Amino acid sequence: MSGVAPDSEIVNIKVLDRRGGGSTFTIVQGIENYANPEDLLTYQEIVV
């Protein structure tokens, strides 16, 4: 793939529940967990 950022990668991060619902917090948390896997929280810790 070529374009503005040819060395970038596209990743799939699941942040919504099975009904497609979620919050801004869960979206941000999912992105942060991908960026910092050593700080990864379990699904049970994220879902209230």
C-alpha positions in Angstrom: 0.0 0.0 0.0 1.4 3.4 -0.8 0.3 6.9 0.3 1.2 9.5 2.9 2.5 7.1 5.5 3.8 4.0 3.6 5.5 2.5 6.7 2.3 2.6 8.8 0.2 -0.4 9.6 -3.5 -0.9 10.0 -4.7 -2.9 13.0 -8.0 -4.2 14.2 -8.8 -3.3 17.9 -12.1 -4.6 19.4 -13.6 -1.8 21.6 -17.3 -2.2 21.2 -19.6 -4.9 22.8 -21.5 -7.5 20.8 -24.4 -5.0 20.3 -22.0 -2.3 18.9 -22.2 -0.2 22.0 -19.3 1.4 23.8 -18.1 4.6 25.3 -15.3 7.0 24.5 -13.5 5.6 27.4 -13.5 2.0 26.0 -12.3 3.3 22.6 -9.4 5.3 24.1 -8.6 2.4 26.4 -8.4 0.0 23.5 -6.1 2.2 21.5 -3.9 2.8 24.6 -3.7 -1.0 25.3 -2.5 -1.6 21.7 0.1 1.1 22.0 1.3 -0.1 25.5 0.7 -3.9 25.6 2.7 -4.2 28.9 -0.1 -2.1 30.6 -2.8 -4.3 29.1 -5.9 -4.6 31.2 -8.1 -7.7 31.0 -11.6 -7.4 29.5 -13.1 -7.8 32.9 -11.2 -4.8 34.3 -12.4 -2.6 31.4 -16.0 -3.6 31.4 -18.0 -2.2 34.4 
